[in-house]
Amino acid sequence: MTTATLQRTPSRLTCLAVAGPLWTAVSLAQAATREGYVLGRHFARAGQRRTATLSYVAGTALLLGDGWAMTGGPAGTLTLAVGAITAMLWISAAAARAH
C-alpha cells in the first residue's frame, strides 16, 4: 500500500459520512413537498377541510414510509410501498373528484 492511497482514504470516508445524511435530508425534504401536501394546501384554500385533511394524511403516510425505509427499519420496503400506494390512491381519488 502506498502513502498516496492512505492519504486519500480519509477524504473518501468524509464524503461517505456527508453523503448519507445529505441524501436522507434531501429525500425527506422532497417527500414533504410532494402531492399530498400540495393538494392539502390547495383544498384548504378552497375551504374543503375534510379533503385537505385527507391530503395531509396521504402525504404524511408517504413521508413516514420513506423515512422508515431509509432508517433500515424492519419491513422498510413494505412501509414505503404502503405510504406510496396510499398517496397514489388519494391523488387518483382527488383527481376523480375534480372532474
C-alpha positions as CSV (number, residue, x, y, z in Angstrom):
1,M,0.0,0.0,0.0
2,T,1.4,3.4,-0.9
3,T,1.3,6.6,1.0
4,A,-0.9,8.2,-1.6
5,T,-3.6,5.6,-1.1
6,L,-3.6,6.1,2.7
7,Q,-3.8,9.9,2.3
8,R,-6.9,9.7,0.0
9,T,-8.8,7.4,2.3
10,P,-9.9,10.0,4.9
11,S,-11.3,12.2,2.2
12,R,-13.4,9.3,0.8
13,L,-14.6,8.5,4.3
14,T,-15.5,12.1,4.8
15,C,-17.5,12.1,1.6
16,L,-19.3,9.0,2.7
17,A,-20.1,10.5,6.1
18,V,-21.5,13.6,4.4
19,A,-23.4,11.8,1.6
20,G,-25.6,9.6,3.8
21,P,-27.2,12.4,5.9
22,L,-27.4,14.7,2.9
23,W,-29.2,12.1,0.9
24,T,-31.6,11.5,3.8
25,A,-32.3,15.2,4.3
26,V,-32.9,15.8,0.6
27,S,-35.2,12.8,0.3
28,L,-37.3,13.8,3.3
29,A,-37.5,17.4,2.1
30,Q,-38.8,16.2,-1.3
31,A,-41.3,13.9,0.4
32,A,-42.6,16.8,2.4
33,T,-43.3,18.8,-0.7
34,R,-45.0,16.1,-2.6
35,E,-48.5,15.9,-3.9
36,G,-50.3,15.2,-0.6
37,Y,-49.1,18.5,0.9
38,V,-49.6,20.5,-2.3
39,L,-53.1,19.2,-2.6
40,G,-53.7,19.8,1.1
41,R,-52.8,23.5,0.7
42,H,-55.0,23.7,-2.4
43,F,-58.0,22.2,-0.8
44,A,-57.5,24.2,2.4
45,R,-57.5,27.5,0.4
46,A,-60.7,26.3,-1.3
47,G,-62.4,25.7,2.1
48,Q,-62.6,22.0,1.8
49,R,-61.2,21.0,5.2
50,R,-62.0,17.3,5.0
51,T,-60.4,16.8,1.7
52,A,-57.4,18.9,2.8
53,T,-57.0,16.8,5.9
54,L,-57.1,13.6,3.9
55,S,-54.5,15.0,1.6
56,Y,-52.2,15.8,4.5
57,V,-52.7,12.2,5.9
58,A,-51.8,10.7,2.5
59,G,-48.7,12.9,2.3
60,T,-47.7,12.0,5.8
61,A,-48.1,8.3,5.1
62,L,-45.7,8.7,2.2
63,L,-43.3,10.7,4.3
64,L,-43.3,8.3,7.2
65,G,-43.0,5.2,4.9
66,D,-40.0,6.9,3.2
67,G,-38.4,7.8,6.5
68,W,-38.9,4.3,8.0
69,A,-37.4,2.6,4.9
70,M,-34.4,4.9,4.9
71,T,-33.6,4.1,8.5
72,G,-33.4,0.4,7.7
73,G,-36.3,-0.4,10.0
74,P,-38.0,-3.8,9.8
75,A,-40.3,-4.2,6.7
76,G,-39.0,-0.9,5.4
77,T,-39.9,-1.8,1.8
78,L,-43.4,-2.6,2.9
79,T,-43.9,0.6,4.8
80,L,-42.6,2.6,1.8
81,A,-44.9,0.7,-0.5
82,V,-47.9,1.3,1.8
83,G,-47.1,5.0,2.0
84,A,-46.7,5.4,-1.8
85,I,-49.8,3.4,-2.6
86,T,-51.8,5.5,-0.1
87,A,-50.6,8.7,-1.6
88,M,-51.2,7.5,-5.2
89,L,-54.8,6.3,-4.4
90,W,-55.6,9.6,-2.8
91,I,-54.2,11.6,-5.8
92,S,-56.4,9.4,-8.0
93,A,-59.5,10.0,-5.9
94,A,-58.8,13.7,-5.7
95,A,-58.4,13.9,-9.5
96,A,-61.6,11.9,-10.0
97,R,-63.5,14.3,-7.7
98,A,-62.2,17.3,-9.6
99,H,-63.8,16.1,-12.9
